[in-house]
Amino acid sequence: MTGASDEILLDVENVSLSFGGVRAITDVSFDIRRGEIRAIIGPNGAGKTSMLNVINGFYHPQEGRITYRGRTRARMKPHEAARQGVARTFQNVALFKGMTTLDNIMTGRSLRMKRGLFWQALRHGPALAEEIEHRRVCEEIIDFLEIEHIRRTPVGALPYGLQKRVELGRALAMEPELLLLDEPMAGMNLEEKEDMSRFIVEAKLQRGMTVALIEHDIGVVMDLSDRVLVLEYGRRIADDVPDVVKADPKVIDAYLGVGH
Amino acid sequence: MGSARADGGASDTFAKLLRGHAAARGDRPAFRHKDFGLWQTWTWAQVYQETRAIAAGLVALGLGRGETMAIVGGNRPKLYWSITAAQMIGAVPAPFYADAVADELANLLEHSEATVIVAQDQEQVDKILSVRDRLPRVRAILYDEPRGLADYDDPGLVALEAVMSKGRAALAEGAAAADLDRRIDEGKGSDASVMLYTSGTTGRSKGVVLSAERSIAAATDTVAFDRLTDRDEVLAYLPLAWVGDHYLNYAQGYVAGFCMACPESADTAANDLREIGPTYHFAPPRVFEALLTRVQIRMEDASAVKKWLYRHFMDVAKRWGEKIANGEAVPLSARIAYGLGELVIYAPLKNALGFSRIRVAYTAGEAIGAELFAFYRSIGLNLKQLYGQTEAFLFVTAQADRAVRSDAVGPPAPHVDLRIAPDGEVQFKSPGQFVGYFREPEKTAEALTPDGYVKTGDAGYFEPDGQLKIVDRAADVGRLVDGQLFAPKYIENKLKFFPNIREAVALGDGRDFVTAMINIELASVGNWAERNNVSYASYQELAGHPRVYDMIETHVDAVNRALAAEPMMAGAQIRRFLILPKELDADDGELTRTQKVRRRFIAERYAPLIDGLYGGAAEASISAEITYEDGRKGKLAGTSRIVDAKPHPRAQGARAA
């Protein structure tokens, strides 16, 4: 894959995270370069989702440092992360089920809306101009994700694969610098996976987004990613380009069990 | 009304028609396209300028007179304009089905000798690039939608927009503009105007070449026949490569000067139809059937009051609607009841379907069920039938307003000379008649009689009122061992009129009796299953369910009863049938791209099931490896129960509807 620069967008150094006595992440370091697709894989309970939650500020690691866009941060809340250009999707789709596709994607624009609630409610003057601009951005995303036909459909009525797509749309609407995807292809059929892969690659190539994703489908991960971080029991066991990771005996052990 | 032809100046080519519209009605809308959720509109003057830009760009690419330019994609304004642009400079545009797989497309592109291809998007470009080594003549591939194509550096691949800006720059200098004007003027009515590939129902697709003057003559006749004007509007959603789209939308649109609206995507067409509210519309019977099924399913879920209103006023419509539509005398009370129904049910229903403004609607391609046809006619939709062919440039027969029936396709269209050959084949000469098949003079000769009539390959006869009735493909009409006439499509159509049956294949030529293989319609049978607590996990499971079999058996029985009532067909009743474990699909080669059954192919693939039907078995299994058109292999496996159907005694005299 091309498109990645050498600039480090996010640097995770020696991070450890525990809940009570349970260690979720132990001394993990890795970095994400601007413009790359970075996969985090590992068996169940390896700490992948915890790592995403650390990155977007939902969890606060007990040890270690996280440097994002050159600034080392101590504590950060998710909405601050969002303000700084980090968007994410969830393992279990988290959308407003009663709202339409378009409205759900529009919610992704809320951080970028400048006018107050009062003017928005009046829908007049600058607030209207702003709404039109946001709508334009959302329509571009709808076009990009090929979901024109469900624009006005409440997302609760959509099949799961499309809901995943809408969720990606909402994340894209934030125009993030770093896009975190938690199992974007879980529960999808082959065609839906191919579509989703295409959208992720396009988001990187055309929209210049940096993507970090967790995924169980190893085939998809290896095709899609520039670099792959492998976790097991909260520790880093490998971190390299897909071809090297694929051949790493430790990774094979982790996935197939020792003594395969 | 005033078509472009009345506005002075020659209008024997589509480029000249466009120039005429730009001058006569430059501010009128010509094209619309929904993009980013909004309808964008181009006037005739704008379309003329855009088309000139494409044409000048094509000249710069070296596209010359007589060369073929392929168009691969859906209904996009720029693809339509590319067609006119090619016509402007004397090249021959050839649209291709966008859903054709790479290999199929490569064969046709190769045959068409196209040197320039205009593709809609990445999907089409990928397909073309994957077979490019088989297309040595192709110099340039232009694409309309750049998404996903930024990184491609294949030689000759260029954005249509880039070609247009080059064209615009050249036109700004004057010399190129004068050159283009000269090219438009040089265009002759006898030039090949377009090449349309047939759908390939009976063998390989052939490139039907149509001339400009004949195309325009045919379109002019029918524009006058249906009184189409520049105030009309259509939704251009039919496949670009199909004669129906090129005729009903493009040719008639350019003759009458009406507006063509292109849907946002194929998936949104139903919604776009509602938003546009066309005044002139075409849809195959299948689409009307799917719409009706949807209405009926919705009504099942409606409240009791709405259900009652619907039933009550549909009864009124059934009784009086068609009579009122046909201008017959009806009592005042009936008019009042119908008027009330219009207010409460028909108008809202038509609005929900996007049919509110329709003045003229046509259906063709397959036989349409009497009840289905009557439903739309009775709620006040001016739905009519036509019979057409690519070789005729569509219209062979068409029903006039107020002389409409479901079981025939109308008298000959204006200036069409129609006759029935002694063997029952329908033959015609028409104003839009094709020039010939591209690169296949022997096939052209085969398609014509010595005295110049086109052989349709359809068997039919004239009804007493002068309307043509088509029975089947002449080649498909066969006989049972005892000599009984066997018209498979006639039987299949009777089966398919039941909403629960999607497809049917009747067998019997050279056999002792008639059998049928049936595909259930998942939408309506699935809905029925939901209502009746029948659980199923797959199409195959539902298709094999005993209660589904019972339901289909009653349909088969009804068909047999109808056949028994017809002296010619009584001996061709269905004796045994089965439900296919798999949906017939164009991707698997079982249907054509226009959804017609490929009989011989199916007979081969499903031979074990057919053996079961005629071998007296209680069930039959099939397990076969199938090769998809793109080379991938799949497995087809399943078991079908075979059911004996009871024949009805031959009726004396009485004719069932």
Contacts between the chains, C-beta under 8 A, distances in Angstrom:
chain1	res1	chain2	res2	distance
A	102	B	37	8.0
A	135	B	37	7.7
A	136	B	36	6.8
A	139	B	36	3.9
A	139	B	37	4.6
A	139	B	38	7.8
A	140	B	36	6.5
A	142	B	36	7.7
A	142	B	37	7.0
A	143	B	35	7.7
A	143	B	36	5.9
A	144	B	147	7.3
A	146	B	265	7.3
A	148	B	37	7.5
A	148	B	264	4.8
A	148	B	265	5.1
A	148	B	267	6.9
A	148	B	268	5.2
A	149	B	264	8.0
A	149	B	265	6.4
A	149	B	267	3.5
A	149	B	268	4.7
A	149	B	271	7.4
A	151	B	37	6.6
A	152	B	271	7.9
A	198	B	148	7.5
A	202	B	147	7.6
A	202	B	148	6.1
A	205	B	150	6.9
A	205	B	151	6.8
A	206	B	147	7.7
A	206	B	148	7.9
A	206	B	150	6.6
